[in-house]
Amino acid sequence: MNIKFEIEYRTFYGEDLFLNVLERDGSQTRHPMTTRDGIIWSCDLSVERAIEYFYTVTWQGREKRSEWVLCPHSFDPAEVSNPELPCLQRDAWMDAPEDFRVAGTLIPVFSLRSRRSFGVGDFGDLRQMVDWVATTGQRLLQILPINDTTSSYTWADSYPYSCISVFALHPQYVELGALPALKNEEDRRRFDQQRQELNSLQQIDYERVNAAKTAYLHLIYEQEGKKTLASAAFKTFFADNEQWLVPYAQYCALRDMHGTGDFSAWPDHNQWDEADRKSLSNPRAKAFKDVAYHYFVQFVLAQQLSAVHAYARSRGVLLKGDIPIGVARHGCDVWQEPRYFNLNGQAGAPPDDFAEDGQNWGFPTYNWDEMLRDGCQWWERRFRNMAHYFDAYRIDHVLGFFRIWEIPVPVKSGLFGQFSPSLALSRDEIINAGISEETLKNTVAPIIKTADVSTNFLFLRDHKNPEVYHPRISAQKTQAYSCLSNQEQQAYNALYDNYFYHRNNQFWYEEAMQKLPKLVKATRMLCCAEDLGMVPACVQWVMDELGILSLELESMPKEAWVRFGHVERNPRRSVATISSHDTPTLRMWWDEDYERTQDYYNNILGMDGQAPHPLSGSMARHIIQRHLDCPSMVCVIALQDWLATDEHLRLKDANAERINIPANPRHYWRYRMHLNIEDLKNDKQFTEGIREMVVKGNRI
């Protein structure tokens, strides 16, 4: 009988896929599989008797069997209920070959610096960084989000996780040198002088850089726009992206007209009107001419980034992007599709080592009921758009797909947050647990109407249903808790522990499994997740089931009862790293807490005596080598940590290397490399030293 074999094949590196059939005599036949979308691969076979089979992928010219498919499978025609119907045999996905181990570098695009930069890293610099990564034997280059964040025209827009569009790229990343030269000689001289001045700054001057690059782009558009918009390449780009591109361009035009991205303050057009799409898409209409500049800029950005991606693949380097969990409250996504968002809630995080009062990111929370109603199309479009430019991606705060820490508007403190969705506690449950009705009445936070409210309470009313309650996070630190009797304290602790760590596990598992499987399978990109913080047990269940790589930081172990993780015990399906954009660099961490460092030095590194301060280059190499040697499939090292291995090359002031301080919602994201990429590439001793470490870690 004729059988169609199908497999959902998700990988970020592979050339061809084959179905291998094991014959009864021990021989083996190999059948090439084909695909239209790069996800579902298939082949047709005529099968007369029971067979066993497995799948292989060619990688680096070698054929490898995936370790994540239970092989061999079996098929028996006798078990088919109706042999006259077309028969489909569908199997689980595959991922990476069994010996796949790569090293990579983390650096935001805005932090890149070259001799020809315009005061901020751009896609041309990213291409040069690909060269350096390839030269050192690394196989992956990870960046932070590169979406447009332009809302207020101030340095506050430097925050890369507050995008106004999850589809549009930030204009600051355009490589101006790759565009046709300005025909006006005076303009050329003026902008080159600005470029040199801005490029000499130690940190990014976000406002001046973006003002200058925007002015330059307007001149280029006046010079080249008509020809570009008439090209076949632009017309194809427009047809492929008009769903998001047209509303985005109108939003930007209105933002520029009114001087703010806060659409609630605009005199009109406070929400996207689908009826406007026709005129905004017609090159002969005035409305089109009003927004065409934004079409042009996005086309240029997409062309440049696509070229970098293709170049990276040609050099054997995988680009890894970043998908923020939130969007700007007054951005285009909310303006276009407000039904997907809860504007009376603010996303954040519970208290942790970064922030004692929790974090309030200000993003609206998602209306998952509405998103699930159409099969999470917005998210699927978002993931597929990322796949144009990346081979792998990091889901920022993957916990948000299970539950989000939701803080009501207008409160600022994260202590007023509650997990949403979650199984709240009824009045009877609380009383039956040993909390008196009088205590409950006196320790419930009032209904919040102002930003300034006392945090001395033990329970919060549910944001949607005031008849049920949530324990207040970190309530044991309040005066209200200290006033409880010993009996009620014990009762409250048991209630608290059950609520935060046990009660919601199955519920949150089911929530995530409604969302993540469809999105993870939407592209061939390798899915990695930032699973740090207050992580419920169900997160690992879902990640194991879907093959999502976890993030492992030795200084932030998953187990609450240990101080440090053990890199040699990292799961294979994980990304090992030392620091991220949210944490101190290795050098900073080493000198932050001498007692902690001493514990790490003696008990994790196994060294005797006193830990040296500041961190030496040799010690940095030792720590990085331990991570390269660990079982994790991927090991990503921040550029600052690579530089820490060379005491002559690294920045003298370690504190100037930090990218973000999560506890500060007004942080200015302006870190730049202190040396040019050209100089980095030409430093053969440093480059060869990294390559030796990568080879030693068997990650070449």
C-alpha positions as CSV (number, residue, x, y, z in Angstrom):
1,M,0.0,0.0,0.0
2,N,1.1,3.6,-0.6
3,I,2.1,5.4,2.6
4,K,3.0,9.1,3.0
5,F,5.5,9.6,5.8
6,E,5.6,13.0,7.4
7,I,7.8,14.5,10.1
8,E,7.7,17.9,11.7
9,Y,11.4,18.7,11.4
10,R,12.6,21.7,13.4
11,T,16.3,22.5,13.3
12,F,18.5,25.5,12.9
13,Y,21.1,23.6,11.0
14,G,20.6,20.8,8.5
15,E,20.9,20.3,4.8
16,D,18.8,17.3,3.8
17,L,16.4,14.8,5.5
18,F,16.1,11.1,4.8
19,L,13.7,8.3,5.7
20,N,15.7,5.1,6.3
21,V,13.9,1.8,6.0
22,L,15.4,-1.3,7.7
23,E,14.7,-4.4,5.6
24,R,14.2,-7.9,7.0
25,D,17.5,-9.1,5.6
26,G,19.3,-6.4,7.6
27,S,19.8,-4.1,4.6
28,Q,18.8,-0.5,4.6
29,T,17.3,1.7,2.0
30,R,17.4,5.5,2.1
31,H,14.7,7.7,0.7
32,P,15.1,11.5,0.4
33,M,12.3,13.7,1.8
34,T,11.1,16.9,0.5
35,T,9.5,20.0,2.0
36,R,7.7,23.2,0.9
37,D,7.9,25.2,4.1
38,G,11.0,23.8,5.8
39,I,8.9,22.4,8.6
40,I,6.9,19.5,7.4
41,W,9.0,17.0,5.4
42,S,7.5,14.0,3.6
43,C,8.0,11.2,1.2
44,D,5.8,8.5,-0.4
45,L,6.6,4.8,-0.2
46,S,4.9,1.6,-1.2
47,V,4.9,-0.7,1.8
48,E,3.8,-4.3,1.5
49,R,4.8,-5.6,5.0
50,A,5.8,-4.5,8.4
51,I,8.9,-2.3,8.5
52,E,11.1,-0.4,10.9
53,Y,12.4,3.0,10.0
54,F,14.2,6.1,11.3
55,Y,15.2,9.5,10.1
56,T,18.6,11.1,9.4
57,V,19.8,14.5,8.6
58,T,23.0,15.5,6.8
59,W,25.0,18.1,8.7
60,Q,28.5,19.4,7.8
61,G,28.6,16.8,5.0
62,R,27.9,13.9,7.4
63,E,24.8,12.0,8.0
64,K,23.6,11.9,11.5
65,R,20.6,10.3,13.3
66,S,18.7,12.7,15.6
67,E,18.9,11.7,19.2
68,W,15.5,13.2,19.9
69,V,13.4,10.8,17.8
70,L,12.7,7.5,19.3
71,C,14.2,5.2,16.7
72,P,13.5,3.0,15.1
73,H,9.8,3.5,14.5
74,S,7.6,0.8,13.1
75,F,4.8,0.5,10.6
76,D,2.6,-2.4,9.9
77,P,0.1,-2.3,7.0
78,A,-2.0,-5.0,8.8
79,E,-2.8,-2.5,11.5
80,V,-4.4,0.1,9.1
81,S,-8.1,0.1,9.7
82,N,-9.1,1.0,6.1
83,P,-6.3,0.2,3.6
84,E,-8.3,1.7,0.7
85,L,-8.0,5.2,2.2
86,P,-4.8,7.3,1.7
87,C,-2.5,6.4,4.6
88,L,-0.5,9.1,6.5
89,Q,2.2,8.2,9.0
90,R,3.2,11.2,11.0
91,D,6.0,11.4,13.4
92,A,7.6,13.6,16.0
93,W,10.0,16.5,15.3
94,M,13.7,16.3,15.1
95,D,16.2,18.9,16.3
96,A,20.0,18.8,16.3
97,P,22.4,16.0,15.5
98,E,23.7,14.1,18.5
99,D,27.1,15.7,18.4
100,F,25.9,19.2,17.9
101,R,27.8,21.5,20.3
102,V,28.4,25.2,19.6
103,A,29.9,28.2,21.2
104,G,28.6,31.7,20.6
105,T,28.9,35.4,21.6
106,L,26.2,37.7,23.0
107,I,26.3,41.4,22.0
108,P,23.5,43.8,21.3
109,V,23.6,45.3,17.8
110,F,23.5,48.8,19.3
111,S,26.7,48.0,21.3
112,L,28.8,47.2,18.2
113,R,31.4,49.7,17.2
114,S,33.4,49.9,14.0
115,R,35.5,52.6,12.3
116,R,32.6,53.4,10.0
117,S,29.8,53.3,12.6
118,F,27.5,56.3,13.0
119,G,27.6,56.4,16.8
120,V,25.6,53.2,17.2
121,G,26.0,49.6,16.0
122,D,24.3,48.8,12.7
123,F,23.7,45.9,10.4
124,G,27.0,46.5,8.6
125,D,28.7,46.1,12.0
126,L,26.7,42.9,12.6
127,R,28.2,41.5,9.4
128,Q,31.7,42.3,10.6
129,M,30.9,40.7,14.0
130,V,29.9,37.5,12.1
131,D,33.4,37.5,10.6
132,W,35.0,37.7,14.1
133,V,32.7,34.9,15.5
134,A,33.6,32.7,12.5
135,T,37.3,33.3,12.9
136,T,37.3,32.3,16.5
137,G,35.6,29.0,15.7
138,Q,32.3,30.0,17.3
139,R,29.1,29.1,15.5
140,L,26.4,31.4,17.0
141,L,26.0,35.2,17.4
142,Q,23.2,36.2,19.8
143,I,21.7,39.7,19.9
144,L,19.0,41.6,21.8
145,P,15.7,42.7,20.2
146,I,16.1,45.0,17.2
147,N,12.5,46.1,16.8
148,D,11.5,49.8,16.5
149,T,11.0,51.4,19.9
150,T,10.6,55.0,18.7
151,S,7.8,56.6,20.8
152,S,9.0,59.7,22.7
153,Y,12.1,60.7,20.6
154,T,14.1,60.7,23.9
155,W,16.7,58.4,25.4
156,A,13.8,56.5,27.1
157,D,13.3,54.9,23.7
158,S,16.7,53.2,24.1
159,Y,14.9,50.3,26.0
160,P,15.0,47.5,23.3
161,Y,12.3,45.4,25.1
162,S,9.6,48.1,24.7
163,C,9.0,47.8,21.0
164,I,6.2,49.8,19.2
165,S,6.0,47.0,16.6
166,V,7.0,43.4,16.9
167,F,7.5,43.3,13.2
168,A,9.2,46.6,12.3
169,L,13.0,47.0,12.6
170,H,14.5,50.0,14.3
171,P,15.7,52.6,11.8
172,Q,18.9,53.2,13.9
173,Y,20.3,49.9,12.7
174,V,20.4,50.9,9.0
175,E,23.9,50.8,7.5
176,L,24.0,54.2,5.9
177,G,27.3,53.4,4.2
178,A,25.6,50.7,2.2
179,L,23.1,53.1,0.7
180,P,23.8,55.2,-2.4
181,A,25.9,58.3,-1.6
182,L,24.2,61.6,-1.1
183,K,24.6,63.6,-4.2
184,N,24.9,66.9,-2.4
185,E,28.6,67.3,-1.4
186,E,27.9,69.7,1.4
187,D,25.4,67.2,3.0
188,R,28.0,64.4,2.6
189,R,30.6,66.5,4.5
190,R,28.2,67.5,7.2
191,F,27.0,64.0,7.9
192,D,30.5,62.5,7.8
193,Q,31.5,65.1,10.4
194,Q,28.5,64.1,12.6
195,R,29.4,60.5,12.1
196,Q,33.0,60.9,13.3
197,E,31.9,63.0,16.3
198,L,29.2,60.5,17.4
199,N,31.4,57.5,16.8
200,S,34.1,58.9,19.0
201,L,31.8,58.9,22.1
202,Q,32.3,56.2,24.7
203,Q,28.6,55.6,25.1
204,I,25.6,56.0,22.7
205,D,24.0,59.4,22.5
206,Y,20.6,57.9,21.6
207,E,18.8,61.2,20.8
208,R,21.6,62.7,18.7
209,V,22.3,59.5,16.8
210,N,18.7,58.9,15.9
211,A,18.1,62.5,14.9
212,A,21.1,62.4,12.6
213,K,20.3,59.1,11.0
214,T,16.6,60.0,10.5
215,A,17.6,63.3,8.8
216,Y,20.0,61.3,6.6
217,L,17.3,58.7,5.7
218,H,14.9,61.5,4.7
219,L,17.5,62.9,2.3
220,I,18.2,59.4,0.9
221,Y,14.4,58.8,0.5
222,E,14.0,62.1,-1.4
223,Q,16.9,61.0,-3.7
224,E,16.2,57.3,-4.1
225,G,12.7,56.7,-2.9
226,K,10.8,56.9,-6.1
227,K,13.1,54.4,-7.9
228,T,13.1,52.1,-4.9
229,L,9.4,52.0,-4.5
230,A,8.9,51.2,-8.2
231,S,11.3,48.2,-8.0
232,A,10.1,44.6,-8.2
233,A,12.0,43.8,-4.9
234,F,10.0,46.5,-3.0
235,K,6.7,45.3,-4.5
236,T,7.4,41.8,-3.3
237,F,8.4,43.0,0.1
238,F,5.2,45.1,0.4
239,A,3.0,42.2,-0.7
240,D,4.6,39.9,1.9
241,N,4.4,42.4,4.8
242,E,1.5,44.7,4.2
243,Q,-0.6,43.1,7.0
244,W,1.6,44.9,9.6
245,L,3.5,47.3,7.4
246,V,0.6,49.5,6.4
247,P,-0.7,50.2,9.9
248,Y,2.8,50.6,11.2
249,A,3.6,53.3,8.6
250,Q,0.4,55.2,9.4
251,Y,1.1,55.0,13.1
252,C,4.6,56.4,12.5
253,A,3.3,59.2,10.3
254,L,0.7,60.2,13.0
255,R,3.3,59.9,15.7
256,D,5.6,62.2,13.9
257,M,2.8,64.6,13.1
258,H,1.6,64.8,16.8
259,G,5.0,64.6,18.4
260,T,4.2,61.5,20.5
261,G,3.5,57.8,20.1
262,D,0.8,58.0,22.8
263,F,-2.2,57.6,20.4
264,S,-4.7,58.3,23.2
265,A,-3.4,61.9,23.1
266,W,-3.9,62.3,19.3
267,P,-6.9,64.4,18.3
268,D,-8.1,61.6,16.0
269,H,-7.1,58.2,14.6
270,N,-6.9,56.9,18.1
271,Q,-7.2,53.3,16.7
272,W,-6.3,51.7,13.5
273,D,-9.1,51.8,10.9
274,E,-9.0,48.9,8.5
275,A,-10.9,51.0,6.0
276,D,-7.7,53.1,5.6
277,R,-5.7,50.2,4.2
278,K,-6.8,50.6,0.6
279,S,-5.7,54.2,0.2
280,L,-2.5,53.7,2.2
281,S,-1.6,50.8,-0.2
282,N,-2.3,52.6,-3.4
283,P,0.9,54.4,-4.8
284,R,-1.3,56.9,-6.6
285,A,-3.2,58.0,-3.5
286,K,-2.1,61.0,-1.3
287,A,-2.3,58.8,1.8
288,F,0.3,56.5,0.3
289,K,2.7,59.4,-0.3
290,D,2.3,60.5,3.4
291,V,3.5,57.1,4.7
292,A,5.8,55.9,1.8
293,Y,9.0,57.1,3.7
294,H,8.3,54.5,6.4
295,Y,7.7,51.8,3.8
296,F,11.1,52.7,2.2
297,V,13.0,52.6,5.5
298,Q,11.6,49.2,6.5
299,F,12.4,47.8,3.1
300,V,16.0,49.0,3.4
301,L,16.3,47.5,6.8
302,A,14.8,44.2,5.8
303,Q,17.1,43.9,2.8
304,Q,20.2,44.7,4.9
305,L,19.4,42.3,7.7
306,S,18.4,39.5,5.2
307,A,21.8,39.9,3.5
308,V,23.6,39.7,6.9
309,H,21.6,36.5,7.7
310,A,22.6,34.9,4.4
311,Y,26.2,35.9,4.9
312,A,26.2,34.5,8.4
313,R,24.9,31.2,7.1
314,S,27.6,31.2,4.4
315,R,30.2,31.5,7.1
316,G,28.6,28.8,9.2
317,V,27.4,31.2,11.9
318,L,23.9,31.1,13.2
319,L,22.1,34.3,14.2
320,K,20.0,34.1,17.4
321,G,17.4,36.7,17.9
322,D,15.3,37.8,20.9
323,I,11.5,37.8,21.3
324,P,10.4,40.3,24.0
325,I,7.5,39.1,26.2
326,G,5.9,42.5,26.1
327,V,5.1,45.4,23.8
328,A,4.9,49.2,24.4
329,R,1.6,50.3,25.9
330,H,1.3,53.1,23.3
331,G,2.8,51.2,20.4
332,C,1.5,50.2,17.0
333,D,0.6,46.7,18.0
334,V,-1.8,47.9,20.7
335,W,-3.1,50.7,18.4
336,Q,-3.8,48.2,15.6
337,E,-5.2,45.2,17.6
338,P,-6.3,46.4,21.0
339,R,-8.4,43.4,21.6
340,Y,-5.3,41.3,22.2
341,F,-4.2,43.4,25.2
342,N,-5.4,44.2,28.8
343,L,-4.7,47.9,29.2
344,N,-5.7,47.9,32.9
345,G,-2.9,45.6,33.7
346,Q,0.9,46.0,33.7
347,A,3.3,43.2,33.2
348,G,6.3,42.7,35.5
349,A,8.1,40.3,37.8
350,P,7.9,39.3,41.5
351,P,10.7,40.3,43.8
352,D,14.0,38.7,43.2
353,D,17.7,39.3,43.6
354,F,17.5,42.1,41.0
355,A,14.6,44.1,42.7
356,E,13.3,43.7,46.3
357,D,9.9,45.3,45.3
358,G,9.5,43.4,42.1
359,Q,9.6,44.8,38.6
360,N,7.0,46.8,36.8
361,W,7.8,46.9,33.1
362,G,4.7,48.9,32.2
363,F,3.7,46.7,29.3
364,P,0.0,45.8,28.9
365,T,-0.8,42.2,29.7
366,Y,-2.1,39.9,27.0
367,N,-5.8,39.0,26.5
368,W,-5.0,35.3,26.0
369,D,-8.7,34.4,25.6
370,E,-8.9,36.6,22.5
371,M,-5.6,35.4,21.2
372,L,-6.5,31.8,21.6
373,R,-9.8,32.4,19.8
374,D,-8.0,32.9,16.5
375,G,-5.3,30.3,17.2
376,C,-2.7,32.8,18.3
377,Q,-2.3,34.2,14.8
378,W,-0.6,37.4,16.0
379,W,2.1,35.3,17.8
380,E,2.5,32.9,14.8
381,R,3.0,35.8,12.4
382,R,5.5,37.2,14.8
383,F,7.5,34.0,15.0
384,R,7.4,33.5,11.2
385,N,8.6,37.1,10.7
386,M,11.6,36.4,12.9
387,A,12.5,33.3,10.9
388,H,13.3,35.6,7.9
389,Y,16.4,36.8,9.8
390,F,17.3,34.2,12.5
391,D,18.2,30.6,12.9
392,A,17.5,30.5,16.6
393,Y,15.7,32.7,19.1
394,R,15.4,33.4,22.8
395,I,11.9,33.7,24.3
396,D,12.3,36.5,26.8
397,H,10.5,35.6,30.1
398,V,9.0,32.4,28.8
399,L,7.1,32.3,32.2
400,G,4.7,34.8,30.6
401,F,3.2,32.0,28.5
402,F,2.3,30.2,31.7
403,R,1.3,33.2,33.8
404,I,2.3,36.8,34.0
405,W,3.0,38.9,37.1
406,E,0.2,41.5,36.6
407,I,0.2,44.8,38.5
408,P,-3.0,46.9,38.3
409,V,-2.9,50.4,36.8
410,P,-2.0,52.9,38.3
411,V,0.1,51.2,40.9
412,K,3.9,51.3,40.4
413,S,5.2,48.7,43.0
414,G,5.5,45.1,41.9
415,L,4.4,44.1,45.4
416,F,0.8,44.6,44.3
417,G,1.2,42.1,41.5
418,Q,-0.6,38.7,41.2
419,F,-0.1,35.8,38.8
420,S,-2.6,36.0,36.0
421,P,-4.1,33.7,35.2
422,S,-4.1,31.6,38.4
423,L,-6.4,29.7,40.7
424,A,-7.2,32.3,43.4
425,L,-8.2,31.4,46.9
426,S,-11.9,31.5,48.1
427,R,-12.8,33.0,51.4
428,D,-13.8,29.5,52.7
429,E,-10.4,28.1,51.6
430,I,-8.5,30.7,53.6
431,I,-10.6,30.4,56.7
432,N,-10.5,26.6,56.6
433,A,-6.7,26.8,56.3
434,G,-6.6,28.5,59.8
435,I,-6.9,32.2,59.0
436,S,-9.7,33.8,60.9
437,E,-12.3,35.9,59.1
438,E,-11.3,38.9,61.2
439,T,-7.7,38.5,60.1
440,L,-8.7,38.2,56.5
441,K,-10.8,41.3,56.7
442,N,-8.1,43.4,58.3
443,T,-5.2,42.2,56.0
444,V,-6.7,42.5,52.6
445,A,-5.4,45.3,50.4
446,P,-8.0,48.0,49.6
447,I,-9.3,48.3,46.1
448,I,-6.6,50.2,44.3
449,K,-7.5,53.6,42.9
450,T,-4.2,55.5,43.3
451,A,-0.6,54.9,42.7
452,D,0.5,55.3,46.3
453,V,-0.9,52.6,48.6
454,S,0.4,51.0,51.7
455,T,2.0,47.6,51.1
456,N,1.2,46.3,54.7
457,F,-1.2,43.6,53.8
458,L,-1.4,39.8,53.4
459,F,-4.0,39.3,50.7
460,L,-4.9,40.9,47.4
461,R,-8.4,40.7,45.8
462,D,-8.3,39.2,42.4
463,H,-8.1,41.8,39.7
464,K,-11.2,40.4,37.8
465,N,-13.1,38.8,40.7
466,P,-13.0,40.6,44.0
467,E,-14.6,37.7,45.8
468,V,-11.4,35.6,45.6
469,Y,-7.9,36.3,46.9
470,H,-4.2,36.0,46.3
471,P,-1.5,35.9,49.0
472,R,0.7,39.0,48.8
473,I,4.2,38.2,47.6
474,S,6.9,38.5,50.3
475,A,4.2,39.0,52.9
476,Q,6.3,37.5,55.6
477,K,8.3,40.8,55.6
478,T,5.3,42.9,56.6
479,Q,4.2,44.2,59.9
480,A,0.8,42.6,59.3
481,Y,2.4,39.2,59.2
482,S,4.4,39.8,62.4
483,C,1.2,40.7,64.2
484,L,-0.3,37.3,63.5
485,S,-0.3,34.6,66.2
486,N,2.2,31.7,65.7
487,Q,-0.7,29.5,64.7
488,E,-1.9,31.9,62.0
489,Q,1.6,32.5,60.8
490,Q,2.0,28.7,60.2
491,A,-1.4,28.6,58.5
492,Y,-0.5,31.5,56.3
493,N,2.9,30.0,55.4
494,A,1.3,26.8,54.3
495,L,-1.3,28.6,52.3
496,Y,1.4,30.8,50.7
497,D,3.7,27.9,49.9
498,N,0.9,25.9,48.3
499,Y,-0.4,28.8,46.3
500,F,3.0,29.9,44.8
501,Y,4.6,26.5,44.3
502,H,2.0,23.7,44.0
503,R,-1.6,24.8,43.5
504,N,-1.3,26.2,40.0
505,N,1.2,23.8,38.4
506,Q,-1.2,21.7,36.4
507,F,-3.3,24.7,35.5
508,W,-0.2,26.7,34.3
509,Y,1.0,23.6,32.3
510,E,-2.3,23.5,30.5
511,E,-2.2,27.3,29.9
512,A,1.3,27.0,28.3
513,M,0.3,24.0,26.2
514,Q,-2.5,25.9,24.6
515,K,0.0,28.5,23.3
516,L,3.6,27.3,22.9
517,P,3.3,24.1,20.8
518,K,1.8,25.9,17.8
519,L,4.4,28.7,18.0
520,V,7.4,26.5,18.6
521,K,6.5,24.4,15.5
522,A,5.7,27.4,13.3
523,T,9.3,27.8,12.2
524,R,12.6,25.8,11.9
525,M,14.3,28.1,14.3
526,L,15.8,26.6,17.4
527,C,13.8,27.6,20.4
528,C,15.6,28.7,23.6
529,A,14.0,30.3,26.6
530,E,14.9,32.6,29.4
531,D,13.4,30.5,32.3
532,L,14.8,32.4,35.3
533,G,13.1,33.8,38.3
534,M,10.2,32.3,40.3
535,V,10.0,29.2,38.1
536,P,7.1,26.7,38.8
537,A,7.8,23.0,38.2
538,C,5.5,22.9,35.2
539,V,7.9,25.0,33.2
540,Q,10.3,22.1,32.9
541,W,7.5,19.8,31.9
542,V,6.5,21.9,29.0
543,M,10.1,22.7,27.9
544,D,11.0,19.0,28.0
545,E,7.9,18.1,26.0
546,L,8.5,20.7,23.3
547,G,12.3,20.5,23.2
548,I,12.9,24.1,24.3
549,L,16.4,24.8,25.5
550,S,16.6,26.2,29.0
551,L,19.0,28.9,30.2
552,E,21.5,27.9,32.8
553,L,23.4,30.5,34.8
554,E,25.8,29.1,37.4
555,S,25.2,32.2,39.7
556,M,21.4,31.7,39.4
557,P,20.7,28.0,40.0
558,K,17.2,26.6,39.4
559,E,17.3,24.9,42.8
560,A,16.4,27.4,45.5
561,W,18.3,25.5,48.2
562,V,21.8,25.8,46.6
563,R,23.9,28.9,46.1
564,F,25.6,28.0,42.8
565,G,24.7,25.7,40.0
566,H,27.1,23.0,38.7
567,V,27.8,23.5,35.1
568,E,28.9,19.9,34.7
569,R,25.3,18.9,35.5
570,N,23.7,21.2,33.0
571,P,21.0,19.4,30.8
572,R,22.0,18.8,27.2
573,R,19.0,20.8,26.0
574,S,20.2,24.0,27.4
575,V,22.1,27.2,26.8
576,A,25.0,27.8,29.3
577,T,26.1,31.3,30.0
578,I,27.9,33.4,32.6
579,S,26.2,36.8,32.3
580,S,23.3,38.3,30.4
581,H,22.3,41.8,29.5
582,D,20.3,41.9,32.8
583,T,23.2,40.8,35.1
584,P,26.6,42.1,36.1
585,T,29.4,40.9,33.9
586,L,31.7,38.3,35.2
587,R,34.2,40.9,36.3
588,M,31.6,42.9,38.1
589,W,30.0,39.8,39.8
590,W,33.5,38.7,41.0
591,D,34.0,41.9,43.0
592,E,30.4,42.6,44.1
593,D,30.4,40.3,47.1
594,Y,33.8,39.0,48.4
595,E,32.3,36.4,50.7
596,R,30.2,34.9,47.9
597,T,33.2,34.9,45.5
598,Q,35.3,33.2,48.2
599,D,32.7,30.5,48.5
600,Y,32.6,30.0,44.7
601,Y,36.4,30.0,44.5
602,N,36.9,27.4,47.1
603,N,33.8,25.1,46.7
604,I,32.9,25.4,43.0
605,L,36.3,26.1,41.4
606,G,38.0,23.9,44.0
607,M,40.8,26.4,44.6
608,D,42.7,26.8,47.9
609,G,43.4,30.1,49.7
610,Q,42.0,33.5,49.1
611,A,40.2,34.5,45.9
612,P,42.2,37.1,43.9
613,H,40.6,40.5,43.3
614,P,40.1,41.9,40.8
615,L,39.4,39.0,38.5
616,S,42.5,38.0,36.6
617,G,42.5,37.1,32.9
618,S,43.6,33.6,33.7
619,M,40.8,33.1,36.1
620,A,38.3,34.4,33.6
621,R,39.6,31.9,31.1
622,H,39.3,29.1,33.6
623,I,35.7,30.0,34.4
624,I,34.7,30.3,30.7
625,Q,36.5,27.0,29.9
626,R,34.4,25.2,32.5
627,H,31.3,26.5,30.7
628,L,32.6,25.5,27.2
629,D,33.3,22.0,28.6
630,C,29.8,21.5,30.1
631,P,27.1,19.3,28.5
632,S,24.9,22.2,27.3
633,M,24.3,22.1,23.5
634,V,24.9,25.8,23.3
635,C,27.4,27.9,25.3
636,V,27.0,31.7,24.8
637,I,29.5,34.1,26.3
638,A,28.9,37.8,26.5
639,L,31.5,39.8,24.6
640,Q,32.5,41.6,27.9
641,D,33.3,38.2,29.4
642,W,35.4,37.1,26.5
643,L,37.3,40.4,26.8
644,A,37.8,39.7,30.5
645,T,40.3,37.0,29.6
646,D,42.8,39.6,28.3
647,E,43.9,42.1,30.9
648,H,45.4,44.4,28.3
649,L,42.4,44.4,25.9
650,R,39.5,44.6,28.3
651,L,38.0,47.9,29.5
652,K,39.7,49.3,32.6
653,D,36.4,50.2,34.3
654,A,34.5,46.9,34.7
655,N,31.4,48.9,35.9
656,A,31.2,50.6,32.5
657,E,30.5,47.2,30.8
658,R,27.0,46.6,32.2
659,I,24.1,46.8,29.7
660,N,21.1,47.0,32.0
661,I,20.0,47.3,35.6
662,P,16.6,45.7,35.9
663,A,15.8,47.3,39.2
664,N,15.9,50.7,37.5
665,P,12.9,51.2,35.1
666,R,14.6,54.4,33.8
667,H,17.9,52.8,32.8
668,Y,19.6,54.3,29.7
669,W,20.7,51.5,27.4
670,R,23.8,53.0,25.9
671,Y,26.7,50.5,26.4
672,R,29.2,50.4,23.4
673,M,32.2,48.3,22.8
674,H,35.3,50.3,23.7
675,L,37.3,49.0,20.7
676,N,36.5,48.7,17.0
677,I,35.5,45.3,15.5
678,E,38.3,45.8,13.0
679,D,40.8,45.9,15.9
680,L,39.2,42.9,17.5
681,K,39.5,40.9,14.3
682,N,43.1,42.0,13.8
683,D,44.2,41.0,17.4
684,K,45.5,37.5,16.4
685,Q,46.6,36.6,19.9
686,F,43.2,37.3,21.4
687,T,41.3,35.7,18.6
688,E,43.5,32.6,18.5
689,G,43.2,32.3,22.3
690,I,39.4,32.1,22.1
691,R,39.6,29.6,19.2
692,E,41.8,27.4,21.4
693,M,39.3,27.5,24.2
694,V,36.4,26.6,21.8
695,V,38.3,23.7,20.3
696,K,39.2,22.4,23.7
697,G,35.5,22.5,24.6
698,N,34.8,20.4,21.5
699,R,32.5,23.2,20.2
700,I,34.2,23.8,16.8
